[in-house]
Amino acid sequence: MRREARKPGYQRMTDDIEAKIAAGFWGPGCRLPSLRMLAERFGINTDMARRGLWMLRDKGLLECRARSGVFVAGSMIPERGKSWNGPRIAIVQDSSHEKNYGFYVVRGILDAAARHGVGVEFFAIPYYIPREKNMAREMLTTLNDRCDAVIVVGSYDQVYSELPLRVPVVGVEMDRRYGGLVSPISLDPFEAAELAADFFRERGIREVQVVNFDAPVTRRRAEAFAAVWSECRVVEKTDFSRNDIGYLFTGGTHLHGCALHYRKGCGRELPVEELVILSMDGKALLVPDYGPVTPAILPDWRNGGELALEEALRRIRRPGCGGARIYLHVHLESPGNTQYSTDRNQAHHEEVTPFLHAD
């Protein structure tokens, strides 16, 4: 029998990078993680990682820029030294967001950037891996000298007590303002709480278990629902042992994790048809093969990206102004109606002055 040739050690890395580019997760101009971070992530040495990147460069997929890093070919922002009169905005995104709303947010940012003539540069900076936290902080620090504003996609305020940034920051799915440095954007927790209450009330539910992963943005959602529903209990995890109550998940990722734990313990999939489950943010409705699929309350994340770009431009044009808290309008969507709305939503703005108080 003919033995199949063994793939080079860097093949897993190049396959993963090509897949992310093909899926649109890493778009034109996206800056890849550092050589050291890639080598550690895929269990190879830096020489092998460099060889893999050169191979992708030779295929026309990547651009290697001296003293800047490695980028997906076709950047929307010129290299240093070339003429560029418009504002420069960095998009910082955690590498796990191919399983998230982040794709839609970035598409909205790019649409708005094209309309406004804004240069956009991408940076994949993880925030949830402890051993990479210092490297991530160093990468964030470098943005102060190369961008006019930063749009962060992800709950970075769950990890960082302070951000090493001086330029205006717009934080999608963040809740902390960091003393006015950040303009947080998230789904409207108060509107979501009212929709959730109507959802459970229509199904004859009296008691609701709120399953919450304790991040700033999800904590606010849990508190908002507790204010409108007296018979509720907030927990960090659930075993789905009761079918006479409702289950409200403040984030789709946590629902996914609890469903995996149920499958591991019970040896079968979570019987969503036997339970009354509602989640906030709608990840399972937006991302293929990311379950379980249940009714969800979600905003138009693409519109959220457009608003993030516009808020970044407002902060650039008005130096020293405080960040605005932006809440996105939400709607209830069910698995039988998974067409993701592209209608533009309006948003509530709450202006703040950075010198009045700190979070």
N, C-alpha and C positions, 0 to 999 in steps of 0.2 A: 504494500500500500504506500502510495506516495505521501510523504510527510509535508504538511503545509508549512511554509516558511514563517518563522516567528516575526511578528511586527517589531519594528524598532521601539525602544523605550519611550520615545517622545510621541509615538503615534496616538496614544490616548489623549494627550494634550492637543495635538493638531486636529484630531477628529472633533474634540469638544469645541475648540475655537471655530472651526468651520461650521459646525452645527448651529452655534449661537449666531454667527453672521448670517447663515441661510435663513434662520428663523426670524431675523430682524431684531433679536435681543441686543446685539452689538451692531449698531448702525454706522453709517459713514462718519468718520471722525472720532469714533469711540476710542478712548485710550485704554489699552489693555493693562492688567495688573503688571507689576514689575517682574523682571526676570526671576528674582529670588522668590517672590510670592508664587509664581507659576511653577517653579521647580518644587517648592515645598508642597503645593497643592496636589501635584501629580506624582510625587515620590521619585523625582529624577534629579540629576545634578544640573547645574546651570549651563554647562556646555551642551548637554542634550536639549535643554529648553531653548537655548539660543539657536541650535541647528534647526529645530522645528519651526521657530519663528522665521528664520531665513528661508526655509522651504515655502512657507505661506507667503512671504514677501515675493519670492520668485514666481509664485502663481498669480501675483497681482492682487492678493487679498489684503495685504498689510503694507503699511508705510513705516519705515524706521527713520526717526528724526533725531539727529544728534542733540544730546543734552535735554531732549524732551520726552522720549519714550517711543513706544510702538503703538500705532493707530490703525484702525480699520481704514482701508483706502477710500478716498472720496470725502475728505473732511469738509464740513461747512465753514470752517474757519481757516484763514490762511496761515501758513507757517510764519514763525517769527522772522522779521526782516522784510516781509512783503507788506505792501501798502494796505491798510485797513482802517477806515475812519469810523466804523460803527462800533457799538458796544460789544464787548466779549462776555459771554455767559457760559459758565461751566455747568454741566449736568452731572451730579454725583449720584450713583446708583449702586446698591448692593448687588453682588453677583447672583443672588438667589431669586431675583425678580423675574426670571423667565417663567416662574410659577406664581405670577402675581399680577396686580393691576398695572405695574410699572410700564409695561409695553404700551398701554393705551395713553398713559400720562406722557411718555416720551413722544409718541406720535402727535399729541396735541401741542407739545412744546415746539416740535419741528414745524408744524403747520403755522403757528404764530410767528416763529422766527423767520420763516420765509416771507411772510406778509410784511414784517417790520424791518427786514434787512439786517438781521442780527446774526453774528457769528456764534456758533454753538460748538462746544468741545465736550466730549464725554470722558468720564472717569469712573471705572469700576472700583469702588472702595468698600470692602466688606466691613461691617460693624458688629457682627454677631460672633466672630471667632476671636476668643481672648488673646491667643498668641499673635494675632495679626493687628491687634488694636494699636500698638505703637507705630507700626508701619502705616496704618490707615491715618493716624494723626499726622504723621510726617507728610503724607500725600495731600491731606487737607490744607496744611500750612502753606504748601507751595502755591496754592490757588490764589493767595493774597496778591502775588506779584504778576499773575498772568491773566486775571479776569476782573471784570467790573462788578460781577454779582455771581452768586452760586445758587442753583436750584438743587435741593437735596430731595431725592425720592426714596423714602423709607423712614422708619421710626428711629432715627439716630439719637433722638433725645432719650431713648430708653437706656442708652449706654454712656453717653457723654454728659458729665455734669457741666462742662463748658466746652465751647467749640473754638478751635484754634483759627478762627477766621475774623477778619476785620471788615471785609466787604459785605454788602447786604446779602442776606440769605433768605430764600423762600423754601420752606420745609413742607413737602407734600407727605401727609400722614404723620405729621409731627404736631405736638400740642404746646410745648414750651416755647416761650418767646426769647429766653436768654437776655432779658433786660432790654428788649426792643431790637436785638440783632436779627431775629428770625421773624418772618411772616408765616405763621402756620396755616396750612390748608388741609382740611379734612371734611368728611361728610358731616352734615349738620346733625349733631347728636340729639338735639331736642326734637327736631322734626322726625328723626329716625325713631325716637322713643314713642312718639305719638303713633306712628305707623305700626310699630311693633305691638303696641297696646291694642290697636284696632284688629290686628291680625289674630292675636290670641283671644280677644273678646268674641270675635266672629266664630271661633271654633269651640266656644264654651269652656275655655280654660280659665281656671281661677288662680292656680299657683304656677309660678314660672321660676325656673332655675336659670340664673344668669351665669354663663360660663365665661370667665374673663381671664385672659393672660395679662398680667399687671404691667402694661406699658402706659405711658401718659395718655395717649389718644384713646385707647380702649377703656381705660379707667373712667374717662369722662363719659363715654357711652354707657357704661354700667351705672354710673351715678345718675345720669339723665333718666334712664329707664326706671330706676328705683324710686325716683321722685314722682312718677306717674302710675306706678303699679305697686300697691301696698303689699300684696302677697308674693314677694319674690325673695330669693336668697342668692347671694353672689358667691360662687365657688370657683376654684381654679381648674378643676377637672370633674368629670362625671362618668358614671358607668352605664348611664341610660337604663337604669333598672326599673324606672316607673313609666308607664304609658298613660297615666292620668294627669300628667302635668305638661307644661310647655318648656322647651329648651331654647334659650336665646344665647347665641354665641356672638360676642362682640367683635370677632374677627374670623374670617374664613380659614386662615391658617390653623387656628386652634381647633376648629371643628374637624379639619382634616386630620390633625394629630390625634384627637380623641377617637375618631373613627378607626384609625389604624390600630390604636391600643385595644379597642373593642374587638376588632378582627383577630388580633393576636391572642386575646384572652378567651374569646368564645369560638374561634374557628370558623366564623362566618361573617359576611358583610353586615354592616349596621342596617337593620330593617327600617329604613326611613319612612316607608309607607305606613308603619304601625305607630309612629311617633309624630309629635307636633314639634318640628324644629325650624327655627328661623335664624339666619346669620346676617351679620352686617359686613358689608364691603363686596360681597358677591364674587369672590375669587373662583368658586367652583362653576359659576355660570359663565365666566370669562375665559377660563383656561381649560383646554381639553385635557381629559384624563386626570382631573384634579377634583376628587370627590370627598365626601358624598355631595350629590347635587340636591339641594333643598331650596325652598323659597328664600329669597335674600333681599335685603334693603341695600341699595347701592346708588351712587351718584353716576353722572357721566364723567368717567375718569379722563376721557380725552379732553373734554371741556376744562377739567381741572388742570390739565397741562397747559392749555391756552391761557387760563387765568394766572397760572404760576409765572409764565413768561411775561405777561402784562404787568404783574405785580413787581417782578424784577426790574423791568424798565422804569416803572414809577419810582422805585427806590433809587435807581441810578440817576434819574433826571431831577430828583429832589434830595440831594445829599443831606444826610443828617436826619431825615424824617424817620419816624418809627415804623416798625412793621405792622401791617394790618392782619388781623385774624380773619380768615376767609372760610366760611362754611358753604359747602356745596349742597344744593337742593338734592333730595333723594327721591327714589320711587321704589315701589315693591315690585319685584319681578319673580316669576315662578318658573320651574323647570320646563313647563309646557310652552313658555314664551321667552325663549332665550335670545331673541334678537336684541343685540346691545344697542341702545339708543344713541344716536349721534346728534340729537337735538341739543342745541346750546342751552345750558341751564343758567339761571341767574345765580348770583352768590350774595351772601350777606357779608358786609365788611364792617369790622369794628376797629376804628382807628385808635392807636395808642401812642403815647409819647414815651420814648425810651428812658427819659430821665425821671419819670414819676415813680416808677417802682421796678424792681427786678423780680423774676420768678423765684 
